[in-house]
Amino acid sequence: MDNIIIVGGGAGGLELACKLGRKLGRDRVTLVDHAFYHIWKPSLHEVAAGTMDMHKEGLPYTMLAHHNDFTFVYGSFAGLDAENSEITISAVEEDSGDVIIPQRKLGYTKLCIAVGSTSHYFNTPGAAENTISLNGPGDAERFRLEMIKQMTWAENRKEQDPSAGVDIIIIGGGATGVELAAELREASNKYIDYGFRRLDATKDIRITLLEGAPRILPPLPEKVAATATALLEERHVRVVAGCRVAQIVPGQVEDSTGHAYAYNVCVWAAGIKAPAFLARLGLPTNVAGQLEVTSTLNVKGSANIYAFGDCAACTMEDGRRVPPRAQAAHQQADYLYQAFLRQSRTGQAPSESYVYRDYGSLVSVGSQTSVGTLMGSLKGRSWFVRGGVARLMYVSLHLLHHRAVLGWVRTFGLAMARSLIRRNTALVKLH
C-alpha cells in the first residue's frame, strides 16, 4: 500500500496533499512543512503592505489535515536516504535551544518534493545583508514592521525637518515587485488616516522600483508592461528601468553607472532560485539548483521520487521549459493526483506526460485594478485585460486555491466572513 510523503506545503504541495488525503486517507498521505500555517505565496505583497493580516488569513496545516484527512508533520526536510526510501525531519527547538520535537525519520513509497524557491541575489554585494526578500510570511511581516517603524520616525521628525519621509526601494520589476509597489502606495494612504497625519502619502512615502531590463514585467507582452508602468506612475511610484544594481550598502543602492538611491527600507524581488539544500540530496540538479525531472515529474534516475513547482526543472516533449508560476504548480499537483490515483487502481506507473497550459498572467496593481493577458484556446491567441474585470479574475485565482484546500462551502463562508470583518476593522494592520 502506498505511503505518499509530500515535502512542502505551498500552493502545489498543499493542494496535492488535500486531494490525495480526501481519496486515500491520513494513513497513506503525509505533508511535511517547516511552518505551522499556510498563506498563498502570491498574496505576500499584501502581508508586507499590511493590507492582509497573516495571523487572521493563515490556514493552520493541522486544521487542513483534519478537514482533508491527511497527516501533517511539523519540521524541516533535513536529509534523504533514497536507497532505503527514507527522509529525515529535523528536530524542532525553542529559541533557547531546548528540543521540543526530536529528529525523526519517515519511510515512503512515493516522495514528492515541492519546496518552492528562494531569492536569487546573483552575487550582488550587500544584497543578502541589506535587503528584505518576500520568501515567506515571516519576511513579509518583518518588512511591514520596519515600514511602520520608519513612518513613526519620519512622523516625529517632520516638524524639525520638512523633508523627513520614508524611502522604499524595490529591486526587481517582475510581478512581485510591481504588485508590492502598488499595494504599498495604496496602503500608505490608509496609514496616513490612522495617525501619521504629518506625512503626505505621495510626497513623503517615496517608492522607487528598479528593474535591470529595458522595461518592467519582462516576460509579459509590451502592452501589459506599458499599462502597468502608467498605472504605477499615476500612483506616484518612480519606475527606473535599465538599472543594473552593482552593490547595496546600508542606506544606499548603487547602480552600474555610479548613481545612488537612498533608502530606509529595501526589498529584493529580482529573481528566484531553488533552495540550496536540494543540491545536497544526491539527486540531479541543474545550474539553478532545481531538481531535474522527466516529463512525468519523476526526478531523473528515481522511480519513486517526484518534484514539481518552482524547485523542479521540467522540460516538456516540445522542448519548452515549464515556467515558475503558481498556475504551473497547480497543474502539476493535479497531474500527480490523477496519476497516483490511476496507479493505485491499476498498479501501473504514470505514462502520459505532463503538459503545461498557459492560461495567461495577471498582475495586481492595487485592490481595485489588475492588468494582464488571458490565453485563448484558438491558435494560441491572447487577450489584453485590465481594470475591474481583470481584478475580479485575479481575486478568483486565490478563491480557486482555497476551494482546492477547503472546498466550496468553507471557501464561500470564509470569503463572506473576511468581507464583514474588513468593514469593521482597520484597513491595514497597525500592531
Stockholm file with secondary structure:
# STOCKHOLM 1.0

chainA/1-431         MDNIIIVGGGAGGLELACKLGRKLGRDRVTLVDHAFYHIWKPSLHEVAAGTMDMHKEGLPYTMLAHHNDFTFVYGSFAGLDAENSEITISAVEEDSGDVIIPQRKLGYTKLCIAVGSTSHYFNTPGAAENTISLNGPGDAERFRLEMIKQMTWAENRKEQDPSAGVDIIIIGGGATGVELAAELREASNKYIDYGFRRLDATKDIRITLLEGAPRILPPLPEKVAATATALLEERHVRVVAGCRVAQIVPGQVEDSTGHAYAYNVCVWAAGIKAPAFLARLGLPTNVAGQLEVTSTLNVKGSANIYAFGDCAACTMEDGRRVPPRAQAAHQQADYLYQAFLRQSRTGQAPSESYVYRDYGSLVSVGSQTSVGTLMGSLKGRSWFVRGGVARLMYVSLHLLHHRAVLGWVRTFGLAMARSLIRRNTALVKLH
#=GR chainA/1-431 SS CCCEEEECCSHHHHHHHHHHHHHHCTTTEEEEESSSEECCGGGHHHHHHTSSCHHHHCEEHHHHHHHHTCEEEESCEEEEETTTTEEEECCEECTTSCEEECCEEEECSEEEECCCCEECCTTCTTHHHHCEECSSHHHHHHHHHHHHHHHHHHHHHTTTCTTCCEEEEEECCSHHHHHHHHHHHHHHHHHHHTTCTTSCHHHHEEEEEECSSSSSSTTSCHHHHHHHHHHHHHTTEEEECSCCEEEEETTEEEETTSCEEECSEEEECSCEECCGGGGGTTSCBCTTSCEEECTTSBBTTCTTEEECGGGEEEBCTTSCBCCSCHHHHHHHHHHHHHHHHHHHHHCCCCCSCCCCCCCEEEEECSSSCEEEEEECSSTTCEEEEEEHHHHHHHHHHHHHHHHHHHCHHHHHHHHHHHHHHHHSSCSSCCC
#=GC SS_cons         CCCEEEECCSHHHHHHHHHHHHHHCTTTEEEEESSSEECCGGGHHHHHHTSSCHHHHCEEHHHHHHHHTCEEEESCEEEEETTTTEEEECCEECTTSCEEECCEEEECSEEEECCCCEECCTTCTTHHHHCEECSSHHHHHHHHHHHHHHHHHHHHHTTTCTTCCEEEEEECCSHHHHHHHHHHHHHHHHHHHTTCTTSCHHHHEEEEEECSSSSSSTTSCHHHHHHHHHHHHHTTEEEECSCCEEEEETTEEEETTSCEEECSEEEECSCEECCGGGGGTTSCBCTTSCEEECTTSBBTTCTTEEECGGGEEEBCTTSCBCCSCHHHHHHHHHHHHHHHHHHHHHCCCCCSCCCCCCCEEEEECSSSCEEEEEECSSTTCEEEEEEHHHHHHHHHHHHHHHHHHHCHHHHHHHHHHHHHHHHSSCSSCCC
//
